[in-house]
Amino acid sequence: MRTVDEIHERLTAAFTPTVLEVEDESEMHRGHSGFREGGESHFRVVIRAPALAGMGRIARHRAIHQALGPIMTRIHALAVDAA
């Protein structure tokens, strides 16, 4: 399974979001630290979920990282836009 799909699946299960966009931005980082041929190293997530609404920014990011669990060891960079 592609990492994009795993991220989408885990965040959907954890937060039942009203908006969820997961984008592999790896190609934009070609030549930078952490880039891997074939992608799946740099991601951007936009998520809107009632479960995250009452949290501060750091708490939301921690909750997302926790929901992703072991996937985080394979990701070099994760940009998060959460509310």
N, CA, C and O atoms as a Tinker XYZ file with bonds, in Angstrom:
   332  protein
     1  N      0.846000   -1.178000    0.000000    73     2
     2  CA     0.000000    0.000000    0.000000    64     1     3
     3  C      0.893000    1.243000    0.000000    63     2     4     5
     4  O      1.904000    1.294000    0.700000    81     3
     5  N      0.510000    2.230000   -0.785000    73     3     6
     6  CA     1.273000    3.475000   -0.836000    64     5     7
     7  C      1.134000    4.225000    0.489000    63     6     8     9
     8  O      0.107000    4.138000    1.161000    81     7
     9  N      2.174000    4.955000    0.848000    73     7    10
    10  CA     2.174000    5.701000    2.100000    64     9    11
    11  C      1.044000    6.725000    2.127000    63    10    12    13
    12  O      0.419000    6.919000    3.169000    81    11
    13  N      0.771000    7.380000    1.009000    73    11    14
    14  CA    -0.350000    8.336000    0.928000    64    13    15
    15  C     -1.642000    7.665000    1.365000    63    14    16    17
    16  O     -2.412000    8.238000    2.135000    81    15
    17  N     -1.883000    6.457000    0.878000    73    15    18
    18  CA    -3.101000    5.728000    1.211000    64    17    19
    19  C     -3.122000    5.318000    2.682000    63    18    20    21
    20  O     -4.169000    5.366000    3.327000    81    19
    21  N     -1.974000    4.917000    3.209000    73    19    22
    22  CA    -1.887000    4.551000    4.629000    64    21    23
    23  C     -2.179000    5.758000    5.515000    63    22    24    25
    24  O     -2.913000    5.647000    6.496000    81    23
    25  N     -1.611000    6.902000    5.173000    73    23    26
    26  CA    -1.849000    8.123000    5.941000    64    25    27
    27  C     -3.343000    8.449000    5.920000    63    26    28    29
    28  O     -3.943000    8.723000    6.959000    81    27
    29  N     -3.926000    8.415000    4.741000    73    27    30
    30  CA    -5.355000    8.713000    4.592000    64    29    31
    31  C     -6.192000    7.748000    5.430000    63    30    32    33
    32  O     -7.107000    8.171000    6.137000    81    31
    33  N     -5.888000    6.486000    5.354000    73    31    34
    34  CA    -6.633000    5.457000    6.082000    64    33    35
    35  C     -6.540000    5.657000    7.595000    63    34    36    37
    36  O     -7.554000    5.610000    8.291000    81    35
    37  N     -5.334000    5.879000    8.101000    73    35    38
    38  CA    -5.139000    6.032000    9.545000    64    37    39
    39  C     -5.797000    7.300000   10.079000    63    38    40    41
    40  O     -6.410000    7.274000   11.146000    81    39
    41  N     -5.676000    8.408000    9.352000    73    39    42
    42  CA    -6.277000    9.653000    9.824000    64    41    43
    43  C     -7.803000    9.597000    9.750000    63    42    44    45
    44  O     -8.485000   10.162000   10.605000    81    43
    45  N     -8.332000    8.933000    8.752000    73    43    46
    46  CA    -9.779000    8.761000    8.650000    64    45    47
    47  C    -10.292000    7.933000    9.828000    63    46    48    49
    48  O    -11.305000    8.277000   10.437000    81    47
    49  N     -9.604000    6.856000   10.144000    73    47    50
    50  CA   -10.017000    5.996000   11.253000    64    49    51
    51  C     -9.925000    6.716000   12.597000    63    50    52    53
    52  O    -10.782000    6.532000   13.461000    81    51
    53  N     -8.897000    7.526000   12.770000    73    51    54
    54  CA    -8.675000    8.183000   14.058000    64    53    55
    55  C     -9.574000    9.395000   14.292000    63    54    56    57
    56  O     -9.985000    9.645000   15.425000    81    55
    57  N     -9.887000   10.154000   13.231000    73    55    58
    58  CA   -10.538000   11.446000   13.428000    64    57    59
    59  C    -11.859000   11.652000   12.689000    63    58    60    61
    60  O    -12.532000   12.653000   12.933000    81    59
    61  N    -12.255000   10.750000   11.801000    73    59    62
    62  CA   -13.459000   10.924000   10.991000    64    61    63
    63  C    -13.539000   12.363000   10.470000    63    62    64    65
    64  O    -14.474000   13.093000   10.800000    81    63
    65  N    -12.575000   12.762000    9.671000    73    63    66
    66  CA   -12.511000   14.161000    9.238000    64    65    67
    67  C    -13.604000   14.543000    8.243000    63    66    68    69
    68  O    -14.123000   13.708000    7.502000    81    67
    69  N    -13.933000   15.834000    8.253000    73    67    70
    70  CA   -14.855000   16.376000    7.258000    64    69    71
    71  C    -14.086000   16.767000    6.002000    63    70    72    73
    72  O    -14.644000   16.787000    4.905000    81    71
    73  N    -12.801000   17.079000    6.168000    73    71    74
    74  CA   -11.897000   17.385000    5.056000    64    73    75
    75  C    -10.598000   16.645000    5.318000    63    74    76    77
    76  O    -10.057000   16.705000    6.422000    81    75
    77  N    -10.097000   15.950000    4.313000    73    75    78
    78  CA    -8.795000   15.293000    4.432000    64    77    79
    79  C     -8.141000   15.248000    3.061000    63    78    80    81
    80  O     -8.640000   14.613000    2.131000    81    79
    81  N     -7.020000   15.932000    2.959000    73    79    82
    82  CA    -6.213000   15.916000    1.744000    64    81    83
    83  C     -4.810000   15.476000    2.130000    63    82    84    85
    84  O     -4.213000   16.026000    3.055000    81    83
    85  N     -4.291000   14.492000    1.426000    73    83    86
    86  CA    -2.934000   14.011000    1.670000    64    85    87
    87  C     -2.198000   14.064000    0.341000    63    86    88    89
    88  O     -2.609000   13.445000   -0.640000    81    87
    89  N     -1.107000   14.811000    0.328000    73    87    90
    90  CA    -0.355000   14.991000   -0.910000    64    89    91
    91  C      1.101000   14.597000   -0.711000    63    90    92    93
    92  O      1.740000   15.001000    0.260000    81    91
    93  N      1.612000   13.813000   -1.633000    73    91    94
    94  CA     3.033000   13.455000   -1.646000    64    93    95
    95  C      3.776000   14.574000   -2.375000    63    94    96    97
    96  O      3.661000   14.720000   -3.592000    81    95
    97  N      4.535000   15.357000   -1.616000    73    95    98
    98  CA     5.295000   16.473000   -2.179000    64    97    99
    99  C      6.764000   16.132000   -2.362000    63    98   100   101
   100  O      7.590000   17.033000   -2.509000    81    99
   101  N      7.098000   14.876000   -2.356000    73    99   102
   102  CA     8.488000   14.438000   -2.391000    64   101   103
   103  C      9.253000   14.989000   -3.586000    63   102   104   105
   104  O     10.402000   15.408000   -3.448000    81   103
   105  N      8.634000   14.991000   -4.742000    73   103   106
   106  CA     9.337000   15.433000   -5.955000    64   105   107
   107  C      9.773000   16.893000   -5.841000    63   106   108   109
   108  O     10.767000   17.288000   -6.451000    81   107
   109  N      9.057000   17.685000   -5.081000    73   107   110
   110  CA     9.423000   19.086000   -4.879000    64   109   111
   111  C     10.713000   19.225000   -4.064000    63   110   112   113
   112  O     11.312000   20.300000   -4.014000    81   111
   113  N     11.128000   18.144000   -3.435000    73   111   114
   114  CA    12.298000   18.167000   -2.551000    64   113   115
   115  C     13.487000   17.397000   -3.136000    63   114   116   117
   116  O     14.441000   17.078000   -2.427000    81   115
   117  N     13.415000   17.107000   -4.421000    73   115   118
   118  CA    14.522000   16.406000   -5.086000    64   117   119
   119  C     15.816000   17.178000   -4.831000    63   118   120   121
   120  O     15.877000   18.391000   -5.030000    81   119
   121  N     16.840000   16.462000   -4.391000    73   119   122
   122  CA    18.133000   17.071000   -4.102000    64   121   123
   123  C     18.274000   17.556000   -2.670000    63   122   124   125
   124  O     19.362000   17.953000   -2.254000    81   123
   125  N     17.185000   17.529000   -1.910000    73   123   126
   126  CA    17.220000   17.959000   -0.517000    64   125   127
   127  C     17.369000   16.754000    0.409000    63   126   128   129
   128  O     17.204000   15.608000   -0.009000    81   127
   129  N     17.673000   17.024000    1.631000    73   127   130
   130  CA    17.820000   15.986000    2.646000    64   129   131
   131  C     16.548000   15.143000    2.742000    63   130   132   133
   132  O     15.438000   15.676000    2.721000    81   131
   133  N     16.712000   13.855000    2.845000    73   131   134
   134  CA    15.590000   12.952000    3.036000    64   133   135
   135  C     14.880000   12.530000    1.773000    63   134   136   137
   136  O     14.021000   11.650000    1.830000    81   135
   137  N     15.201000   13.119000    0.635000    73   135   138
   138  CA    14.541000   12.733000   -0.613000    64   137   139
   139  C     14.909000   11.297000   -0.967000    63   138   140   141
   140  O     16.065000   10.889000   -0.856000    81   139
   141  N     13.905000   10.543000   -1.392000    73   139   142
   142  CA    14.121000    9.176000   -1.867000    64   141   143
   143  C     13.565000    9.069000   -3.270000    63   142   144   145
   144  O     12.483000    9.579000   -3.560000    81   143
   145  N     14.298000    8.412000   -4.129000    73   143   146
   146  CA    13.820000    8.152000   -5.488000    64   145   147
   147  C     12.511000    7.373000   -5.382000    63   146   148   149
   148  O     12.426000    6.400000   -4.632000    81   147
   149  N     11.516000    7.788000   -6.111000    73   147   150
   150  CA    10.210000    7.134000   -6.044000    64   149   151
   151  C      9.253000    7.830000   -5.097000    63   150   152   153
   152  O      8.087000    7.448000   -5.004000    81   151
   153  N      9.728000    8.847000   -4.394000    73   151   154
   154  CA     8.851000    9.627000   -3.521000    64   153   155
   155  C      8.612000    9.004000   -2.174000    63   154   156   157
   156  O      9.435000    8.249000   -1.656000    81   155
   157  N      7.467000    9.335000   -1.615000    73   155   158
   158  CA     7.026000    8.840000   -0.315000    64   157   159
   159  C      7.955000    9.234000    0.824000    63   158   160   161
   160  O      8.215000    8.437000    1.726000    81   159
   161  N      8.458000   10.475000    0.780000    73   159   162
   162  CA     9.309000   10.960000    1.867000    64   161   163
   163  C      8.807000   12.277000    2.457000    63   162   164   165
   164  O      9.035000   12.545000    3.636000    81   163
   165  N      8.132000   13.098000    1.662000    73   163   166
   166  CA     7.664000   14.415000    2.085000    64   165   167
   167  C      6.161000   14.517000    1.803000    63   166   168   169
   168  O      5.723000   14.314000    0.670000    81   167
   169  N      5.380000   14.829000    2.830000    73   167   170
   170  CA     3.927000   14.858000    2.681000    64   169   171
   171  C      3.329000   16.137000    3.251000    63   170   172   173
   172  O      3.895000   16.762000    4.148000    81   171
   173  N      2.177000   16.510000    2.712000    73   171   174
   174  CA     1.373000   17.620000    3.233000    64   173   175
   175  C     -0.012000   17.064000    3.518000    63   174   176   177
   176  O     -0.605000   16.381000    2.683000    81   175
   177  N     -0.520000   17.368000    4.715000    73   175   178
   178  CA    -1.850000   16.929000    5.134000    64   177   179
   179  C     -2.679000   18.159000    5.491000    63   178   180   181
   180  O     -2.239000   19.019000    6.254000    81   179
   181  N     -3.878000   18.228000    4.931000    73   179   182
   182  CA    -4.880000   19.212000    5.331000    64   181   183
   183  C     -6.010000   18.399000    5.930000    63   182   184   185
   184  O     -6.576000   17.525000    5.273000    81   183
   185  N     -6.336000   18.691000    7.183000    73   183   186
   186  CA    -7.371000   17.923000    7.866000    64   185   187
   187  C     -8.248000   18.846000    8.692000    63   186   188   189
   188  O     -7.759000   19.731000    9.393000    81   187
   189  N     -9.549000   18.625000    8.597000    73   187   190
   190  CA   -10.536000   19.315000    9.407000    64   189   191
   191  C    -11.387000   18.228000   10.052000    63   190   192   193
   192  O    -11.992000   17.403000    9.369000    81   191
   193  N    -11.419000   18.245000   11.376000    73   191   194
   194  CA   -12.171000   17.219000   12.090000    64   193   195
   195  C    -12.659000   17.771000   13.425000    63   194   196   197
   196  O    -11.901000   18.439000   14.128000    81   195
   197  N    -13.903000   17.503000   13.779000    73   195   198
   198  CA   -14.413000   17.953000   15.069000    64   197   199
   199  C    -13.532000   17.489000   16.244000    63   198   200   201
   200  O    -13.394000   18.206000   17.235000    81   199
   201  N    -12.953000   16.322000   16.133000    73   199   202
   202  CA   -12.106000   15.787000   17.214000    64   201   203
   203  C    -10.868000   16.645000   17.454000    63   202   204   205
   204  O    -10.308000   16.619000   18.550000    81   203
   205  N    -10.432000   17.402000   16.454000    73   203   206
   206  CA    -9.244000   18.242000   16.589000    64   205   207
   207  C     -9.586000   19.692000   16.932000    63   206   208   209
   208  O     -8.707000   20.460000   17.327000    81   207
   209  N    -10.840000   20.065000   16.787000    73   207   210
   210  CA   -11.254000   21.468000   16.889000    64   209   211
   211  C    -10.930000   22.116000   18.236000    63   210   212   213
   212  O    -10.582000   23.296000   18.262000    81   211
   213  N    -11.027000   21.413000   19.321000    73   211   214
   214  CA   -10.801000   22.007000   20.633000    64   213   215
   215  C     -9.357000   21.983000   21.085000    63   214   216   217
   216  O     -9.059000   22.410000   22.200000    81   215
   217  N     -8.463000   21.501000   20.263000    73   215   218
   218  CA    -7.057000   21.362000   20.638000    64   217   219
   219  C     -6.233000   22.544000   20.151000    63   218   220   221
   220  O     -6.575000   23.192000   19.161000    81   219
   221  N     -5.143000   22.816000   20.860000    73   219   222
   222  CA    -4.169000   23.780000   20.385000    64   221   223
   223  C     -3.363000   23.176000   19.246000    63   222   224   225
   224  O     -3.452000   21.978000   18.976000    81   223
   225  N     -2.579000   24.010000   18.585000    73   223   226
   226  CA    -1.817000   23.561000   17.414000    64   225   227
   227  C     -0.878000   22.400000   17.741000    63   226   228   229
   228  O     -0.833000   21.420000   16.997000    81   227
   229  N     -0.146000   22.492000   18.816000    73   227   230
   230  CA     0.801000   21.428000   19.163000    64   229   231
   231  C      0.066000   20.148000   19.512000    63   230   232   233
   232  O      0.493000   19.063000   19.117000    81   231
   233  N     -1.027000   20.257000   20.242000    73   231   234
   234  CA    -1.815000   19.069000   20.593000    64   233   235
   235  C     -2.374000   18.393000   19.342000    63   234   236   237
   236  O     -2.393000   17.166000   19.255000    81   235
   237  N     -2.833000   19.199000   18.364000    73   235   238
   238  CA    -3.336000   18.610000   17.112000    64   237   239
   239  C     -2.229000   17.856000   16.391000    63   238   240   241
   240  O     -2.441000   16.736000   15.925000    81   239
   241  N     -1.054000   18.458000   16.297000    73   239   242
   242  CA     0.065000   17.809000   15.614000    64   241   243
   243  C      0.461000   16.520000   16.331000    63   242   244   245
   244  O      0.731000   15.507000   15.686000    81   243
   245  N      0.497000   16.557000   17.649000    73   243   246
   246  CA     0.832000   15.339000   18.410000    64   245   247
   247  C     -0.191000   14.239000   18.175000    63   246   248   249
   248  O      0.169000   13.073000   18.009000    81   247
   249  N     -1.468000   14.610000   18.162000    73   247   250
   250  CA    -2.526000   13.621000   17.928000    64   249   251
   251  C     -2.395000   13.001000   16.541000    63   250   252   253
   252  O     -2.590000   11.796000   16.377000    81   251
   253  N     -2.070000   13.810000   15.553000    73   251   254
   254  CA    -1.894000   13.308000   14.181000    64   253   255
   255  C     -0.689000   12.389000   14.108000    63   254   256   257
   256  O     -0.766000   11.318000   13.507000    81   255
   257  N      0.419000   12.789000   14.708000    73   255   258
   258  CA     1.615000   11.939000   14.714000    64   257   259
   259  C      1.321000   10.617000   15.414000    63   258   260   261
   260  O      1.755000    9.563000   14.951000    81   259
   261  N      0.587000   10.662000   16.526000    73   259   262
   262  CA     0.240000    9.437000   17.244000    64   261   263
   263  C     -0.646000    8.539000   16.387000    63   262   264   265
   264  O     -0.459000    7.323000   16.364000    81   263
   265  N     -1.603000    9.127000   15.688000    73   263   266
   266  CA    -2.491000    8.341000   14.829000    64   265   267
   267  C     -1.717000    7.669000   13.694000    63   266   268   269
   268  O     -2.052000    6.558000   13.284000    81   267
   269  N     -0.690000    8.339000   13.191000    73   267   270
   270  CA     0.111000    7.769000   12.100000    64   269   271
   271  C      1.053000    6.675000   12.595000    63   270   272   273
   272  O      1.445000    5.797000   11.827000    81   271
   273  N      1.414000    6.727000   13.863000    73   271   274
   274  CA     2.215000    5.673000   14.489000    64   273   275
   275  C      3.464000    5.303000   13.719000    63   274   276   277
   276  O      4.297000    6.168000   13.451000    81   275
   277  N      3.617000    4.032000   13.354000    73   275   278
   278  CA     4.846000    3.546000   12.729000    64   277   279
   279  C      5.137000    4.148000   11.355000    63   278   280   281
   280  O      6.269000    4.070000   10.876000    81   279
   281  N      4.132000    4.747000   10.719000    73   279   282
   282  CA     4.363000    5.391000    9.430000    64   281   283
   283  C      5.361000    6.536000    9.585000    63   282   284   285
   284  O      6.126000    6.826000    8.665000    81   283
   285  N      5.353000    7.178000   10.735000    73   283   286
   286  CA     6.219000    8.340000   10.962000    64   285   287
   287  C      7.703000    7.995000   10.819000    63   286   288   289
   288  O      8.504000    8.876000   10.508000    81   287
   289  N      8.081000    6.756000   11.035000    73   287   290
   290  CA     9.497000    6.374000   10.888000    64   289   291
   291  C      9.929000    6.342000    9.425000    63   290   292   293
   292  O     11.123000    6.372000    9.127000    81   291
   293  N      8.951000    6.283000    8.507000    73   291   294
   294  CA     9.263000    6.242000    7.072000    64   293   295
   295  C      9.163000    7.608000    6.409000    63   294   296   297
   296  O      9.560000    7.765000    5.254000    81   295
   297  N      8.642000    8.593000    7.121000    73   295   298
   298  CA     8.417000    9.920000    6.570000    64   297   299
   299  C      9.547000   10.843000    7.000000    63   298   300   301
   300  O      9.911000   10.891000    8.175000    81   299
   301  N     10.098000   11.575000    6.038000    73   299   302
   302  CA    11.141000   12.545000    6.362000    64   301   303
   303  C     10.513000   13.867000    6.810000    63   302   304   305
   304  O     11.003000   14.486000    7.755000    81   303
   305  N      9.446000   14.306000    6.156000    73   303   306
   306  CA     8.819000   15.584000    6.480000    64   305   307
   307  C      7.303000   15.479000    6.333000    63   306   308   309
   308  O      6.792000   14.888000    5.382000    81   307
   309  N      6.595000   16.071000    7.304000    73   307   310
   310  CA     5.143000   16.080000    7.280000    64   309   311
   311  C      4.663000   17.490000    7.607000    63   310   312   313
   312  O      4.815000   17.951000    8.738000    81   311
   313  N      4.088000   18.173000    6.629000    73   311   314
   314  CA     3.503000   19.483000    6.841000    64   313   315
   315  C      2.033000   19.269000    7.161000    63   314   316   317
   316  O      1.333000   18.550000    6.448000    81   315
   317  N      1.566000   19.897000    8.242000    73   315   318
   318  CA     0.190000   19.672000    8.706000    64   317   319
   319  C     -0.552000   20.999000    8.792000    63   318   320   321
   320  O     -0.079000   21.960000    9.399000    81   319
   321  N     -1.722000   21.027000    8.172000    73   319   322
   322  CA    -2.672000   22.132000    8.298000    64   321   323
   323  C     -3.918000   21.512000    8.924000    63   322   324   325
   324  O     -4.709000   20.872000    8.232000    81   323
   325  N     -4.091000   21.699000   10.225000    73   323   326
   326  CA    -5.165000   21.009000   10.936000    64   325   327
   327  C     -6.035000   21.985000   11.700000    63   326   328   329
   328  O     -5.566000   23.005000   12.205000    81   327
   329  N     -7.304000   21.650000   11.773000    73   327   330
   330  CA    -8.258000   22.420000   12.588000    64   329   331
   331  C     -9.402000   21.520000   12.976000    63   330   332
   332  O    -10.324000   21.955000   13.665000    81   331
